[in-house]
Amino acid sequence: MAPVSKAVKEETNNRPEASRRTITLALVSSAHGVNHAYVPLMPIVWARMMADIGMTMLQLGWMVGVTNIVGGILQLWFGSISRVVKRKDLLGMGSILAGVSTAATGAAANFAQVLWLRLVNRVGGAPQHPCGNSIIAERFERRQRGRALGLNNSVAQVGMVLAPVITAFLIVRFDWRWTLVFFSLPAIVIGILMLTLIREKPRPRSGGLKLSDLGISLTDVKSYFRDRNMVAITGAQFFAAGGRGIGVLLTYVPLYLIQEMKYDTMTVGLLLTAMTTASVAGPFGFGILSDRFGRKKIILICYLFSTLSTVVFALIRDQSWLVPAILFVMGLVVYAESPLQQTWMSDITDEKNRDMNFGIYFTIGYGAGAAWGPVMGWLVQDKGFTVAFYVMALSYVLGGLCLLPAREKGRGE
């Protein structure tokens, strides 16, 4: 009876911790989903907003560029200060700030107001990736981490899938201003719940809080680039950004379908739904596989199928049953590689440096996306879509080659 009683006691003691893990994962993933919902939301809103407040295309371009740069840099900073400020506070207050700024954008009367409010929105969203991934990685053991971080990214894709439909309905039923107010509410509610429901112990540090604690540690940045595995993963991220789903792929696939393959708008919408639906399943499914078979092996498989599916897609000249099938495969594998890299990073990083390393990783990722954007635009304009898709496929090959020298911890570690 003693062993049975002991087992029951251990199970009972583990229940509160399991509940805390579930709450953390649910709230952080939900915030991630809302954060990503803003990506397709705003382009739909811009058209109506620009006409109402007299904003030009040039102003829009500058605003998108500036806010993206600020958002990328701030991820590095939040990854650093999360060692002295609780991550759940940064995430909760950030979500509230993102929601309030989105609602306030609905009351904007000119470009200057929109610009400042979008900058505030990026400040609110910046903790999501470094702090959200770090706190999830900390709560889950290595053997469960792939599915946990995979689910976090899959929920983000759900936000991407649902937002356009909901946005279109709300704009037609009401207007763009009330649409922004509606989308602000989930962020505010989730932020309040994160502040009140997520439990996090203060991190140990020597002495009181110093001003230097709120800056970016160059020592930690140097340490990041001295780690062979970190450099390999970061290099893979940089090169594979040439075909990454949220940025490059989602930009040029619809244009190719409309301009080259002559699909009508409704059919293109259905085809993109197939791809984005697969992007919901990919991170979670491959995350589970990586828990069992290892991160490196599964990422390389994703790169292989990303390369093959992109090349096949570029070779299709006419409307064919192959198009939805290939787009579905692309959605599965292309969107999975970054979450798997993030999981691998969390495996090989100690708890003290995890937030900072995620901050560096995501900052470089944003920079890589910004660098690849003009390159792909030039290729499409001067060389055509086919050459551009071949370069995307090549970017996956280069990403895979970067990972070959990297080593992975054993699954029991």
RAQUIPE-V919141 format. One record per residue. RES is the residue in one letter. D_LAST is the distance of its C-alpha to the last C-alpha in whole Angstrom. Layout:
res:RES d_last:D_LAST
res:RES d_last:D_LAST
This chain:
res:M d_last:32
res:A d_last:30
res:P d_last:27
res:V d_last:28
res:S d_last:29
res:K d_last:26
res:A d_last:24
res:V d_last:26
res:K d_last:26
res:E d_last:22
res:E d_last:23
res:T d_last:25
res:N d_last:23
res:N d_last:21
res:R d_last:23
res:P d_last:24
res:E d_last:21
res:A d_last:20
res:S d_last:24
res:R d_last:23
res:R d_last:20
res:T d_last:23
res:I d_last:25
res:T d_last:23
res:L d_last:22
res:A d_last:26
res:L d_last:27
res:V d_last:25
res:S d_last:26
res:S d_last:29
res:A d_last:30
res:H d_last:28
res:G d_last:31
res:V d_last:34
res:N d_last:33
res:H d_last:32
res:A d_last:36
res:Y d_last:38
res:V d_last:37
res:P d_last:39
res:L d_last:41
res:M d_last:43
res:P d_last:44
res:I d_last:46
res:V d_last:47
res:W d_last:48
res:A d_last:51
res:R d_last:53
res:M d_last:52
res:M d_last:53
res:A d_last:57
res:D d_last:57
res:I d_last:56
res:G d_last:58
res:M d_last:54
res:T d_last:54
res:M d_last:52
res:L d_last:52
res:Q d_last:51
res:L d_last:48
res:G d_last:47
res:W d_last:47
res:M d_last:45
res:V d_last:42
res:G d_last:41
res:V d_last:42
res:T d_last:40
res:N d_last:37
res:I d_last:37
res:V d_last:37
res:G d_last:34
res:G d_last:32
res:I d_last:32
res:L d_last:32
res:Q d_last:28
res:L d_last:27
res:W d_last:29
res:F d_last:28
res:G d_last:24
res:S d_last:26
res:I d_last:28
res:S d_last:25
res:R d_last:24
res:V d_last:27
res:V d_last:28
res:K d_last:26
res:R d_last:25
res:K d_last:27
res:D d_last:30
res:L d_last:29
res:L d_last:29
res:G d_last:31
res:M d_last:34
res:G d_last:33
res:S d_last:34
res:I d_last:37
res:L d_last:38
res:A d_last:37
res:G d_last:39
res:V d_last:42
res:S d_last:43
res:T d_last:43
res:A d_last:45
res:A d_last:47
res:T d_last:47
res:G d_last:49
res:A d_last:52
res:A d_last:52
res:A d_last:55
res:N d_last:55
res:F d_last:52
res:A d_last:52
res:Q d_last:51
res:V d_last:48
res:L d_last:47
res:W d_last:46
res:L d_last:45
res:R d_last:42
res:L d_last:41
res:V d_last:40
res:N d_last:39
res:R d_last:36
res:V d_last:35
res:G d_last:35
res:G d_last:32
res:A d_last:31
res:P d_last:28
res:Q d_last:27
res:H d_last:24
res:P d_last:23
res:C d_last:23
res:G d_last:22
res:N d_last:19
res:S d_last:18
res:I d_last:19
res:I d_last:17
res:A d_last:14
res:E d_last:14
res:R d_last:15
res:F d_last:13
res:E d_last:9
res:R d_last:8
res:R d_last:9
res:Q d_last:12
res:R d_last:12
res:G d_last:14
res:R d_last:17
res:A d_last:17
res:L d_last:18
res:G d_last:20
res:L d_last:22
res:N d_last:23
res:N d_last:24
res:S d_last:26
res:V d_last:28
res:A d_last:29
res:Q d_last:30
res:V d_last:32
res:G d_last:34
res:M d_last:35
res:V d_last:36
res:L d_last:38
res:A d_last:39
res:P d_last:42
res:V d_last:44
res:I d_last:44
res:T d_last:45
res:A d_last:48
res:F d_last:49
res:L d_last:49
res:I d_last:51
res:V d_last:53
res:R d_last:54
res:F d_last:54
res:D d_last:53
res:W d_last:50
res:R d_last:51
res:W d_last:50
res:T d_last:47
res:L d_last:45
res:V d_last:46
res:F d_last:45
res:F d_last:41
res:S d_last:41
res:L d_last:41
res:P d_last:38
res:A d_last:36
res:I d_last:38
res:V d_last:37
res:I d_last:34
res:G d_last:34
res:I d_last:35
res:L d_last:33
res:M d_last:30
res:L d_last:32
res:T d_last:33
res:L d_last:30
res:I d_last:27
res:R d_last:25
res:E d_last:24
res:K d_last:24
res:P d_last:25
res:R d_last:23
res:P d_last:24
res:R d_last:26
res:S d_last:28
res:G d_last:32
res:G d_last:33
res:L d_last:33
res:K d_last:34
res:L d_last:36
res:S d_last:33
res:D d_last:31
res:L d_last:32
res:G d_last:32
res:I d_last:30
res:S d_last:28
res:L d_last:29
res:T d_last:26
res:D d_last:23
res:V d_last:25
res:K d_last:25
res:S d_last:22
res:Y d_last:21
res:F d_last:23
res:R d_last:22
res:D d_last:18
res:R d_last:19
res:N d_last:16
res:M d_last:18
res:V d_last:21
res:A d_last:20
res:I d_last:19
res:T d_last:22
res:G d_last:25
res:A d_last:24
res:Q d_last:24
res:F d_last:28
res:F d_last:29
res:A d_last:28
res:A d_last:30
res:G d_last:33
res:G d_last:32
res:R d_last:30
res:G d_last:31
res:I d_last:32
res:G d_last:34
res:V d_last:36
res:L d_last:36
res:L d_last:37
res:T d_last:40
res:Y d_last:41
res:V d_last:41
res:P d_last:43
res:L d_last:46
res:Y d_last:45
res:L d_last:46
res:I d_last:49
res:Q d_last:51
res:E d_last:50
res:M d_last:50
res:K d_last:52
res:Y d_last:50
res:D d_last:52
res:T d_last:50
res:M d_last:49
res:T d_last:48
res:V d_last:46
res:G d_last:44
res:L d_last:44
res:L d_last:42
res:L d_last:40
res:T d_last:39
res:A d_last:38
res:M d_last:35
res:T d_last:34
res:T d_last:34
res:A d_last:31
res:S d_last:29
res:V d_last:29
res:A d_last:27
res:G d_last:25
res:P d_last:22
res:F d_last:22
res:G d_last:22
res:F d_last:20
res:G d_last:17
res:I d_last:17
res:L d_last:17
res:S d_last:14
res:D d_last:12
res:R d_last:13
res:F d_last:14
res:G d_last:12
res:R d_last:13
res:K d_last:15
res:K d_last:17
res:I d_last:18
res:I d_last:19
res:L d_last:21
res:I d_last:23
res:C d_last:24
res:Y d_last:26
res:L d_last:27
res:F d_last:29
res:S d_last:30
res:T d_last:32
res:L d_last:33
res:S d_last:34
res:T d_last:36
res:V d_last:38
res:V d_last:39
res:F d_last:40
res:A d_last:42
res:L d_last:44
res:I d_last:45
res:R d_last:49
res:D d_last:50
res:Q d_last:49
res:S d_last:47
res:W d_last:45
res:L d_last:42
res:V d_last:42
res:P d_last:41
res:A d_last:38
res:I d_last:37
res:L d_last:37
res:F d_last:35
res:V d_last:32
res:M d_last:32
res:G d_last:31
res:L d_last:28
res:V d_last:27
res:V d_last:28
res:Y d_last:27
res:A d_last:23
res:E d_last:22
res:S d_last:22
res:P d_last:20
res:L d_last:17
res:Q d_last:17
res:Q d_last:17
res:T d_last:14
res:W d_last:12
res:M d_last:14
res:S d_last:12
res:D d_last:9
res:I d_last:10
res:T d_last:12
res:D d_last:12
res:E d_last:14
res:K d_last:17
res:N d_last:18
res:R d_last:16
res:D d_last:20
res:M d_last:22
res:N d_last:20
res:F d_last:20
res:G d_last:24
res:I d_last:24
res:Y d_last:23
res:F d_last:25
res:T d_last:28
res:I d_last:28
res:G d_last:27
res:Y d_last:31
res:G d_last:32
res:A d_last:31
res:G d_last:33
res:A d_last:36
res:A d_last:36
res:W d_last:36
res:G d_last:39
res:P d_last:42
res:V d_last:41
res:M d_last:40
res:G d_last:44
res:W d_last:46
res:L d_last:44
res:V d_last:46
res:Q d_last:49
res:D d_last:50
res:K d_last:48
res:G d_last:48
res:F d_last:45
res:T d_last:44
res:V d_last:43
res:A d_last:41
res:F d_last:39
res:Y d_last:39
res:V d_last:37
res:M d_last:35
res:A d_last:34
res:L d_last:34
res:S d_last:31
res:Y d_last:29
res:V d_last:29
res:L d_last:29
res:G d_last:26
res:G d_last:24
res:L d_last:25
res:C d_last:24
res:L d_last:20
res:L d_last:21
res:P d_last:20
res:A d_last:16
res:R d_last:13
res:E d_last:10
res:K d_last:6
res:G d_last:5
res:R d_last:6
res:G d_last:4
res:E d_last:0
